[in-house]
Amino acid sequence: MVMISFDYNGNLTPYSLISLRLTDVFNHFVSDFPQSTTRPVLYNHFLAYINDLTYILDQSIHQWLGGSFISSKVDPNDVDCVNLIVFNESREKSIDLLIPYLLIGGSRDTYFVDGHLIAIYPSTDERYEAITLPSINYWQAFLMKDRQDNPRGIVELIDADYDARTSST
């Protein structure tokens, strides 16, 4: 199991991308908070979010988690999630299918997930430097600071789609 901790502000440390499996997320951010009434509910909705999103994408997804769910806050309100999704011509034509999984489409209402998107284009595509890199830089900088501009770590979810399909939690 990966060792994580929280600083005096309740923020996740180390202040970097911390690679975790979904089972680690459950252990660190749900099981370790037995007094929480919202964390189990948020986690179960997040599992549904992953399952539904991977079903419509029909591809693996890469996700970053930030915000109060990965802090020491006992009862966070939602899960902040940035989805790094590989884009191609086919995905661009079916972009409307992603709207329910993004904040503007109701991800918070349906899944209690503050969902966002980074379109991942190949490094040989001109959109990589115009869209992908600036989006990665923006979201990393945004997620790695709290509202008071204090540093915090973020979770990089490993194999979330596989774990969510096979999870019994």
Contacts in CASP RR format, 6 or more apart in sequence:
PFRMAT RR
TARGET T0000
AUTHOR 0000-0000-0000
METHOD contacts of the structure
MODEL  1
MVMISFDYNGNLTPYSLISLRLTDVFNHFVSDFPQSTTRPVLYNHFLAYI
NDLTYILDQSIHQWLGGSFISSKVDPNDVDCVNLIVFNESREKSIDLLIP
YLLIGGSRDTYFVDGHLIAIYPSTDERYEAITLPSINYWQAFLMKDRQDN
PRGIVELIDADYDARTSST
1 24 0 8 1.000
1 27 0 8 1.000
2 18 0 8 1.000
2 19 0 8 1.000
2 20 0 8 1.000
2 24 0 8 1.000
2 28 0 8 1.000
4 12 0 8 1.000
4 13 0 8 1.000
4 18 0 8 1.000
4 20 0 8 1.000
4 28 0 8 1.000
5 12 0 8 1.000
5 13 0 8 1.000
6 12 0 8 1.000
6 13 0 8 1.000
6 71 0 8 1.000
6 72 0 8 1.000
7 13 0 8 1.000
7 150 0 8 1.000
7 152 0 8 1.000
9 146 0 8 1.000
9 148 0 8 1.000
9 150 0 8 1.000
9 152 0 8 1.000
10 71 0 8 1.000
10 72 0 8 1.000
10 73 0 8 1.000
11 71 0 8 1.000
11 72 0 8 1.000
11 146 0 8 1.000
11 150 0 8 1.000
11 151 0 8 1.000
11 152 0 8 1.000
11 153 0 8 1.000
12 18 0 8 1.000
12 66 0 8 1.000
12 70 0 8 1.000
12 71 0 8 1.000
12 152 0 8 1.000
12 153 0 8 1.000
12 154 0 8 1.000
12 155 0 8 1.000
13 152 0 8 1.000
13 153 0 8 1.000
14 153 0 8 1.000
15 144 0 8 1.000
15 151 0 8 1.000
15 152 0 8 1.000
15 153 0 8 1.000
16 153 0 8 1.000
16 154 0 8 1.000
17 64 0 8 1.000
17 140 0 8 1.000
17 153 0 8 1.000
17 154 0 8 1.000
17 155 0 8 1.000
17 156 0 8 1.000
18 153 0 8 1.000
18 154 0 8 1.000
18 155 0 8 1.000
18 156 0 8 1.000
19 155 0 8 1.000
19 156 0 8 1.000
19 158 0 8 1.000
20 28 0 8 1.000
20 155 0 8 1.000
20 156 0 8 1.000
20 157 0 8 1.000
20 158 0 8 1.000
21 157 0 8 1.000
21 158 0 8 1.000
21 159 0 8 1.000
21 163 0 8 1.000
22 47 0 8 1.000
22 50 0 8 1.000
22 157 0 8 1.000
22 159 0 8 1.000
22 160 0 8 1.000
22 163 0 8 1.000
22 164 0 8 1.000
22 167 0 8 1.000
23 163 0 8 1.000
23 167 0 8 1.000
23 169 0 8 1.000
25 43 0 8 1.000
25 65 0 8 1.000
25 155 0 8 1.000
25 157 0 8 1.000
26 43 0 8 1.000
26 167 0 8 1.000
26 169 0 8 1.000
29 39 0 8 1.000
29 43 0 8 1.000
29 69 0 8 1.000
29 70 0 8 1.000
30 36 0 8 1.000
30 39 0 8 1.000
30 40 0 8 1.000
30 43 0 8 1.000
30 169 0 8 1.000
33 39 0 8 1.000
33 74 0 8 1.000
35 74 0 8 1.000
36 74 0 8 1.000
36 75 0 8 1.000
37 75 0 8 1.000
38 75 0 8 1.000
38 76 0 8 1.000
38 77 0 8 1.000
39 69 0 8 1.000
39 75 0 8 1.000
39 76 0 8 1.000
41 112 0 8 1.000
42 69 0 8 1.000
42 76 0 8 1.000
42 78 0 8 1.000
42 79 0 8 1.000
42 112 0 8 1.000
43 79 0 8 1.000
43 169 0 8 1.000
44 169 0 8 1.000
45 79 0 8 1.000
45 111 0 8 1.000
45 112 0 8 1.000
45 113 0 8 1.000
46 79 0 8 1.000
46 81 0 8 1.000
46 111 0 8 1.000
46 112 0 8 1.000
46 113 0 8 1.000
47 164 0 8 1.000
47 167 0 8 1.000
47 169 0 8 1.000
48 111 0 8 1.000
49 79 0 8 1.000
49 81 0 8 1.000
49 101 0 8 1.000
49 107 0 8 1.000
49 111 0 8 1.000
49 113 0 8 1.000
50 61 0 8 1.000
50 63 0 8 1.000
50 160 0 8 1.000
50 161 0 8 1.000
50 164 0 8 1.000
51 161 0 8 1.000
51 164 0 8 1.000
51 165 0 8 1.000
52 101 0 8 1.000
52 111 0 8 1.000
53 61 0 8 1.000
53 83 0 8 1.000
53 98 0 8 1.000
53 101 0 8 1.000
54 60 0 8 1.000
54 61 0 8 1.000
54 160 0 8 1.000
54 161 0 8 1.000
54 164 0 8 1.000
54 165 0 8 1.000
56 97 0 8 1.000
56 98 0 8 1.000
56 101 0 8 1.000
57 85 0 8 1.000
57 91 0 8 1.000
57 98 0 8 1.000
59 85 0 8 1.000
59 86 0 8 1.000
60 159 0 8 1.000
60 161 0 8 1.000
60 162 0 8 1.000
61 83 0 8 1.000
61 84 0 8 1.000
61 85 0 8 1.000
61 160 0 8 1.000
61 161 0 8 1.000
62 83 0 8 1.000
62 84 0 8 1.000
62 85 0 8 1.000
62 120 0 8 1.000
62 156 0 8 1.000
62 157 0 8 1.000
63 81 0 8 1.000
63 82 0 8 1.000
63 83 0 8 1.000
63 84 0 8 1.000
63 156 0 8 1.000
63 157 0 8 1.000
63 160 0 8 1.000
64 81 0 8 1.000
64 82 0 8 1.000
64 84 0 8 1.000
64 139 0 8 1.000
64 140 0 8 1.000
64 143 0 8 1.000
64 154 0 8 1.000
64 155 0 8 1.000
64 156 0 8 1.000
64 157 0 8 1.000
65 79 0 8 1.000
65 80 0 8 1.000
65 81 0 8 1.000
65 154 0 8 1.000
65 155 0 8 1.000
65 157 0 8 1.000
66 79 0 8 1.000
66 80 0 8 1.000
66 81 0 8 1.000
66 143 0 8 1.000
66 152 0 8 1.000
66 153 0 8 1.000
66 154 0 8 1.000
66 155 0 8 1.000
67 76 0 8 1.000
67 80 0 8 1.000
67 143 0 8 1.000
67 146 0 8 1.000
67 152 0 8 1.000
68 76 0 8 1.000
68 77 0 8 1.000
68 78 0 8 1.000
68 80 0 8 1.000
69 76 0 8 1.000
69 78 0 8 1.000
69 79 0 8 1.000
69 80 0 8 1.000
70 153 0 8 1.000
70 154 0 8 1.000
70 155 0 8 1.000
71 146 0 8 1.000
71 152 0 8 1.000
77 112 0 8 1.000
78 108 0 8 1.000
78 112 0 8 1.000
78 113 0 8 1.000
78 114 0 8 1.000
79 112 0 8 1.000
79 113 0 8 1.000
79 114 0 8 1.000
80 113 0 8 1.000
80 114 0 8 1.000
80 115 0 8 1.000
80 143 0 8 1.000
81 113 0 8 1.000
81 114 0 8 1.000
81 115 0 8 1.000
81 116 0 8 1.000
82 115 0 8 1.000
82 116 0 8 1.000
82 117 0 8 1.000
82 118 0 8 1.000
82 139 0 8 1.000
82 143 0 8 1.000
83 101 0 8 1.000
83 115 0 8 1.000
83 116 0 8 1.000
83 117 0 8 1.000
83 118 0 8 1.000
84 118 0 8 1.000
84 120 0 8 1.000
84 136 0 8 1.000
85 91 0 8 1.000
85 98 0 8 1.000
85 117 0 8 1.000
85 118 0 8 1.000
85 119 0 8 1.000
85 120 0 8 1.000
86 120 0 8 1.000
87 119 0 8 1.000
87 120 0 8 1.000
87 121 0 8 1.000
87 127 0 8 1.000
98 117 0 8 1.000
99 105 0 8 1.000
100 106 0 8 1.000
100 107 0 8 1.000
100 110 0 8 1.000
101 107 0 8 1.000
101 111 0 8 1.000
101 113 0 8 1.000
101 115 0 8 1.000
102 115 0 8 1.000
102 116 0 8 1.000
102 117 0 8 1.000
103 114 0 8 1.000
103 115 0 8 1.000
103 116 0 8 1.000
107 113 0 8 1.000
107 114 0 8 1.000
107 115 0 8 1.000
108 114 0 8 1.000
108 115 0 8 1.000
116 139 0 8 1.000
118 132 0 8 1.000
118 135 0 8 1.000
118 136 0 8 1.000
118 139 0 8 1.000
119 127 0 8 1.000
119 131 0 8 1.000
119 132 0 8 1.000
119 135 0 8 1.000
120 132 0 8 1.000
121 127 0 8 1.000
121 128 0 8 1.000
121 131 0 8 1.000
121 132 0 8 1.000
122 128 0 8 1.000
140 154 0 8 1.000
143 152 0 8 1.000
143 153 0 8 1.000
143 154 0 8 1.000
144 151 0 8 1.000
144 152 0 8 1.000
144 153 0 8 1.000
144 154 0 8 1.000
145 151 0 8 1.000
145 152 0 8 1.000
146 152 0 8 1.000
END
